[in-house]
Amino acid sequence: MLNDTHGQCQIHTELFEDVTYYITVRAVTGCHEEYIVSSSDGVTLDRVSPKAIFSVEATNDTIVYIQDNVIYQSVTDSISIVCNVSDSQEIQSLEWGLGSLPSLSDIEPFTQDLKSLTSVALLVPGEAVFVTLNAVDKAGNQELASSYAVIADTTAPEMIDIECTQFISVRKSIVTCSWQTIVENESILKETTISMGSAQNEFDILDRFVVHKDTYSFTRDLYNNIDHLSNITVVFITVTISNVVGHKTTYGREVIVDRTAPDADRLDVVTSATQGRVADHHQKCQLPRGYVEVKLINVADEESSIDDKRYLFDVSMCNFDVNMYVFDGNRYELEDHWYAFDDRINVFYEIRYVYDSKRYLSDDNMHVLYDNMYLFNYNRYLFDDSSYVSDDIRHLFDDSSIAFDANINVSNNNRYVSDDNRYVLTTLGSNNYSPSLFPFR
């Protein structure tokens, strides 16, 4: 449409991004070969929104850690985030907001001052917040962008139910520390370290050994340490757990080095023929054949508690090449092949003395032996050290000869037969009599 004063024109052509175009108008006048030329201001095509780049800028008193698009920081009163916004053309407006989700501003509304938003903040520990940018350029292109999640962590991690070995010795030198789990609710666990020393804050045994964060126990043999350093009486263990923003918790444990064995005044044989009734004094003989009752007097250990008590029944003192019997009460039943008497033929085995050897085990596996000798009475013969007298006073045995009442049977070449021709005694050595395993019939 053309007239004398104005006109309108539409051109269909391809325009390219960030290229400036000028529109030129030429008007022909009434004079021959004369015209007027006029050009417009440049027009640039802009179809790209502004670009925002978020970065972390922590102060000296703030620790920041980034992992898996999450920013963990050690404070709650500020946000360690800055943003650089760029556009090929001019930016018209910039606004900043704080939200619980990306692109939201439900915590703090949009403001044009980012520093006022991040320098004074009230973050809740463990809860994520997002800094959201709303940028608009001159062409009307809008950019709505959000930062990584920001989580404030103000508490240290916690180790649940940590337990360490209480007592060690050169015989039992392994130290084990175990825990149920490690709780870290606001950020990420960084590491667990274990240190050991002969004194507090002196880690001369083990210094900051790092345990994998998915491990729930630690074991170390300290034999060389406690064997070579005889003055060590306590091993100090320090367990430290820390998270990625520097908060840490330290646990201390003490392990007593036990260098002495437990002790007892004596071991009494107190076997009673009545169930539930225990004698109050030591006896050298007993009536029951199927069990033995013993009582330890004044058992004590200066460094650790008594962990176990084991009783050994053997034919000689301090002989440990046999089975050990562990009992939890006062009455001790023996296996058949450990009976001191044979119920079928009522004779003794070739055993003269039976010893009850006591072995005390403390928590550190140190032990002491405490021995007493006692003899059995199987309701017919009572044996007492050097002389033997039957319970019905019918037969008298001494070290050199055996006499039977009514002189029915007499000794013959150190071989003695009772009046019923049932029991035979043989000598096993100098004046030491032991019943034969095979009776005459």
C-alpha positions in Angstrom: 0.0 0.0 0.0 1.6 3.1 -1.1 0.6 6.8 -0.8 2.4 10.1 -0.5 3.2 9.9 3.2 3.7 6.4 4.4 3.8 2.7 3.3 4.0 -0.8 4.6 6.0 -3.7 3.4 6.4 -7.4 4.4 9.4 -9.5 3.3 9.6 -13.3 3.7 13.2 -14.3 4.2 15.3 -16.5 6.6 16.9 -14.7 9.5 19.8 -16.1 11.5 20.5 -16.0 15.3 22.6 -13.1 16.6 22.8 -11.4 13.1 21.9 -7.7 12.9 19.6 -6.7 10.0 18.9 -3.2 8.6 15.9 -2.1 6.7 16.5 0.5 4.0 13.8 2.6 2.2 14.3 4.5 -1.0 11.7 7.0 -2.0 11.6 8.4 -5.6 10.8 12.1 -5.9 9.1 14.0 -8.7 12.4 15.1 -10.1 13.9 12.9 -12.7 16.5 10.5 -11.4 16.3 11.9 -7.8 15.3 9.8 -4.8 15.6 9.6 -1.0 17.3 6.7 0.9 16.7 6.0 4.6 17.9 3.1 6.8 16.5 1.8 10.1 18.4 0.9 13.2 19.8 -2.6 13.3 17.5 -5.4 14.2 19.2 -8.5 15.8 17.5 -11.9 16.0 17.5 -13.3 19.6 15.7 -16.5 20.4 18.0 -17.9 23.1 17.2 -17.5 26.8 19.9 -16.2 29.3 22.3 -18.7 30.7 22.9 -19.2 34.4 25.9 -20.9 36.0 25.7 -21.6 39.7 28.9 -22.1 41.7 30.0 -22.5 45.3 31.8 -19.8 47.1 32.5 -20.8 50.7 33.9 -18.6 53.4 36.7 -19.6 55.7 34.3 -20.7 58.5 32.1 -22.8 56.1 33.0 -26.3 54.8 31.2 -27.3 51.6 31.2 -30.7 49.9 29.5 -31.5 46.6 28.4 -35.1 45.6 25.7 -36.4 43.3 24.4 -32.9 42.5 23.9 -32.1 46.2 25.8 -29.3 48.1 26.5 -30.1 51.8 27.5 -27.3 54.0 28.4 -26.9 57.7 26.3 -23.8 58.5 22.6 -22.9 58.5 22.7 -19.0 58.4 24.0 -18.6 54.9 24.1 -20.3 51.5 27.4 -20.7 49.8 26.1 -20.1 46.3 26.9 -17.5 43.7 25.5 -17.3 40.1 26.8 -15.8 36.8 24.1 -14.9 34.3 25.0 -14.3 30.6 23.2 -13.5 27.4 24.3 -12.5 23.9 22.1 -9.5 24.2 21.1 -7.3 27.1 19.4 -8.7 30.3 16.2 -6.9 31.2 15.5 -8.4 34.7 17.0 -10.8 37.3 15.1 -12.3 40.3 16.1 -14.8 42.9 14.0 -17.0 45.1 14.4 -19.9 47.6 12.3 -23.0 47.4 11.9 -26.5 48.8 11.9 -27.8 45.2 13.5 -26.7 41.9 11.7 -23.7 40.3 9.8 -22.9 43.5 10.1 -19.8 45.8 7.9 -21.1 48.6 10.6 -20.4 51.3 11.8 -17.0 50.2 10.0 -15.0 47.5 11.8 -13.6 44.4 14.1 -10.7 45.0 16.5 -8.8 42.9 19.3 -9.0 45.4 20.9 -12.5 45.5 23.3 -11.6 48.3 20.5 -10.6 50.6 18.9 -14.0 50.0 22.1 -16.1 50.6 23.9 -14.1 53.3 21.0 -14.3 55.8 19.3 -17.6 55.7 17.5 -19.9 58.1 18.1 -23.3 56.9 16.8 -26.4 58.6 19.5 -29.0 59.1 19.0 -32.0 56.9 16.4 -30.4 54.7 17.2 -29.5 51.0 16.6 -26.0 49.6 17.1 -24.7 46.0 18.1 -21.3 44.8 16.0 -20.4 41.8 16.8 -17.8 39.1 14.2 -16.0 37.0 16.0 -14.1 34.2 14.4 -12.2 31.2 16.4 -10.6 28.3 15.4 -7.7 26.1 13.9 -10.0 23.5 11.5 -11.4 26.2 13.3 -14.8 26.5 12.9 -16.2 30.0 15.2 -18.5 31.9 14.0 -20.3 35.1 16.9 -22.2 36.6 17.6 -23.8 40.0 20.8 -24.6 41.8 21.8 -28.0 43.2 20.1 -29.0 46.4 21.7 -27.3 49.4 21.7 -29.3 52.7 23.0 -27.9 56.0 24.6 -30.3 58.4 25.3 -29.2 62.0 25.5 -32.5 63.8 28.3 -35.1 64.0 27.7 -38.8 63.1 26.9 -41.3 65.9 28.3 -44.8 66.3 25.7 -47.2 67.8 26.7 -49.8 70.4 30.5 -49.8 70.1 32.2 -52.5 72.1 35.8 -53.5 72.4 37.7 -56.3 74.0 38.1 -55.6 77.7 41.1 -57.8 78.6 44.1 -59.1 76.7 47.3 -60.9 77.6 50.3 -62.4 75.8 48.2 -65.6 75.6 45.1 -63.9 74.2 46.3 -60.8 72.5 43.7 -60.1 69.8 41.7 -56.9 70.2 38.3 -56.6 68.4 36.1 -53.5 68.3 32.6 -53.8 66.8 29.6 -51.6 66.4 26.0 -52.1 65.2 25.9 -49.2 62.7 26.9 -45.5 62.2 24.1 -43.0 62.0 24.5 -39.9 59.8 21.2 -38.2 59.0 22.2 -34.9 57.5 25.1 -35.5 55.2 27.5 -38.3 54.3 29.9 -40.3 56.4 33.4 -39.6 55.3 35.6 -42.1 57.2 36.2 -44.1 60.4 39.7 -44.1 61.9 41.1 -46.1 64.8 44.2 -45.3 66.8 45.8 -47.2 69.6 48.4 -46.2 72.2 50.0 -47.0 75.5 48.9 -43.6 76.9 46.0 -41.3 76.2 46.6 -39.1 73.1 49.8 -41.0 72.3 49.2 -43.3 69.4 52.5 -45.3 69.4 50.8 -48.6 68.6 48.5 -47.6 65.7 47.9 -44.1 64.3 44.7 -43.2 62.4 44.0 -46.5 60.6 41.2 -45.9 58.2 38.3 -48.5 58.3 36.0 -48.8 55.3 32.8 -47.0 56.1 30.8 -50.1 55.3 32.7 -52.2 57.8 31.3 -52.7 61.3 34.3 -54.3 63.1 38.0 -54.0 63.5 40.5 -56.7 64.7 44.2 -56.3 65.5 46.7 -58.7 67.2 48.8 -56.8 69.7 51.0 -59.6 70.8 54.2 -58.0 69.6 53.4 -54.7 71.3 52.5 -56.1 74.7 55.2 -58.7 74.6 58.1 -56.3 73.9 56.8 -53.5 76.1 56.4 -55.0 79.5 55.3 -51.7 81.1 52.1 -51.5 79.1 49.2 -52.2 81.5 46.4 -50.5 79.5 45.9 -50.0 75.8 43.9 -46.9 74.9 41.7 -47.1 71.8 40.4 -44.0 70.0 37.7 -44.4 67.4 36.8 -41.3 65.4 34.0 -41.0 62.8 33.6 -37.9 60.7 31.3 -36.6 57.9 32.1 -34.7 54.7 31.6 -31.3 56.3 34.0 -31.8 59.1 31.8 -32.7 62.0 33.3 -35.6 64.0 32.7 -37.8 67.1 35.4 -39.5 69.1 35.0 -42.6 71.2 37.5 -43.9 73.7 37.9 -47.4 75.1 40.5 -48.9 77.4 41.8 -52.5 77.2 43.4 -53.9 80.3 46.6 -55.9 79.7 46.4 -58.8 82.2 49.9 -60.0 83.1 49.0 -62.1 86.2 47.1 -65.4 86.5 44.1 -65.7 88.8 44.5 -67.2 92.2 42.6 -69.2 94.8 43.3 -70.2 98.3 42.5 -73.9 97.8 40.2 -76.4 96.2 38.0 -78.4 98.6 36.3 -81.7 97.8 32.9 -81.4 99.4 30.9 -84.3 97.9 27.7 -85.2 99.7 25.6 -88.3 99.5 22.5 -86.1 100.0 21.2 -84.2 96.9 21.5 -80.5 97.4 23.5 -80.7 100.5 27.2 -79.8 100.2 29.8 -80.3 102.9 31.5 -77.2 104.3 35.0 -78.7 104.7 37.5 -80.5 102.6 37.4 -84.3 102.7 39.9 -86.9 101.4 37.4 -89.6 100.7 33.7 -89.8 99.6 30.9 -92.3 99.4 29.2 -91.5 96.1 30.8 -93.1 93.0 29.0 -91.3 90.2 29.8 -87.7 90.9 32.1 -85.3 92.6 31.4 -82.0 94.3 34.1 -79.4 94.7 34.3 -75.9 96.0 36.9 -73.2 95.2 37.8 -71.0 98.1 38.6 -67.3 97.5 39.0 -67.2 93.8 40.2 -63.8 92.6 42.0 -62.0 89.8 43.5 -58.5 90.3 43.2 -57.4 86.7 40.3 -59.3 85.0 37.3 -61.3 85.9 37.1 -65.1 86.0 35.8 -66.3 82.6 35.8 -70.0 82.8 36.3 -72.9 85.3 37.4 -76.3 84.1 37.9 -79.5 86.0 40.3 -82.3 85.1 40.0 -85.8 86.4 43.0 -87.9 85.8 45.2 -90.6 87.3 48.2 -88.3 87.8 48.7 -84.8 88.8 48.9 -82.0 86.2 48.4 -84.4 83.3 46.4 -82.6 80.6 46.5 -85.2 77.8 42.9 -86.1 78.6 39.4 -84.6 78.1 38.5 -81.4 80.1 35.1 -81.3 81.8 33.4 -77.9 82.0 30.6 -77.8 84.6 28.1 -75.1 85.5 27.0 -76.3 88.9 28.3 -78.1 92.0 27.5 -81.6 91.0 29.7 -83.1 88.3 28.6 -86.3 86.4 31.5 -88.2 84.8 31.3 -90.2 81.6 31.2 -94.0 81.9 34.9 -94.5 81.0 35.9 -91.9 83.7 34.2 -93.6 86.6 36.6 -94.5 89.3 34.6 -97.7 89.9 33.2 -100.4 87.7 29.6 -101.0 88.7 29.4 -104.4 87.0 32.1 -106.3 88.9 32.6 -103.9 91.9 36.4 -103.7 91.5 38.7 -100.8 91.1 40.5 -100.1 88.0 44.3 -100.0 88.2 44.2 -96.5 89.7 45.5 -95.8 93.1 44.9 -92.0 93.4 42.5 -89.8 91.5 43.3 -86.2 91.4 41.0 -83.3 90.9 43.1 -80.7 89.1 41.5 -77.3 88.9 42.2 -75.1 86.0 41.2 -71.4 86.3 40.7 -69.5 83.1 40.5 -65.7 83.3 39.1 -63.5 80.5 42.6 -63.2 79.0 43.1 -67.0 78.9 45.7 -67.1 81.5 45.4 -69.9 84.0 46.8 -71.4 87.2 46.7 -75.0 88.4 45.4 -75.9 91.8 45.5 -79.5 92.8 44.2 -81.6 95.6 44.2 -85.4 96.0 41.3 -87.4 97.2 40.3 -91.1 97.4 37.1 -93.0 96.7 35.1 -95.2 99.0 32.7 -97.5 97.1 30.9 -98.6 100.2 33.1 -101.5 101.0 36.7 -100.3 101.0 37.8 -97.0 102.3 41.3 -95.9 101.1 43.2 -93.3 103.1 46.7 -92.4 101.9 48.9 -95.1 103.5 46.5 -97.5 105.1 43.3 -99.0 103.9 40.4 -99.9 106.2 37.1 -101.2 105.0 33.9 -99.5 106.1 32.7 -102.5 108.1 36.1 -103.0 109.7 36.4 -106.5 108.4 39.6 -106.2 106.4 42.7 -104.2 107.4 45.4 -103.4 104.9 48.7 -101.7 105.8 51.8 -100.9 103.8 53.7 -104.1 104.4 51.1 -106.8 105.0 47.5 -107.6 104.9 45.6 -109.4 107.7 42.1 -110.7 107.6 40.0 -111.4 110.7 39.8 -115.1 111.7 43.1 -115.5 109.7 41.3 -117.1 106.8 43.6 -115.6 104.3 47.1 -114.4 104.7 49.6 -112.6 102.4 51.7 -114.6 100.1 54.5 -113.0 98.2 52.8 -109.7 98.0 49.6 -111.2 96.6 46.6 -111.0 98.8 43.2 -112.7 98.4 40.1 -111.8 100.4 38.0 -114.3 102.3 35.4 -114.5 99.6 38.0 -115.1 96.9 36.8 -112.1 95.0 39.2 -109.3 95.4 42.9 -109.4 94.5 45.5 -106.8 95.3 48.8 -106.5 93.5 51.7 -104.3 94.1 52.7 -101.7 91.5 55.7 -100.4 93.4 57.3 -99.9 96.7 54.5 -100.4 99.2 51.9 -98.9 96.8 48.9 -101.2 96.4 46.5 -101.1 93.6 43.5 -103.4 93.1 43.7 -105.7 90.1 41.5 -105.1 87.2 40.6 -108.9 86.9 39.1 -110.6 90.0 39.4 -114.2 90.7 36.2 -116.3 90.4 
